[in-house]
Amino acid sequence: MADNKLHISYNQIHQLIDYAVKRFRLGDDYSPDLMIAIGGGGFIPARILRSFLKAKHGRNIPIQAIGLSLYEELPNAGKD
């Protein structure tokens, strides 16, 4: 069975966030009071983004963590 997953390294995530901050001028024109990180993959990018924004503004931005639950139908559910 082929592995169709895309594996992204921590360094690639860091570089992509750096690129986005520069491209969209997030540190210049954008100064949020709060960041929301969604569980299931959003905690690490939020933390990296906060570091970039702190370098521009000199202050930490609070991060609110939100958990994500997906309710998917299981193939054998209810077949007793």
Summary of the structure (lengths in Angstrom):
residues: 80
radius of gyration: 17.6
end to end distance: 29.4
largest distance: 59.2
contacts: 147
relative contact order: 0.17
helix: 41%
strand: 10%
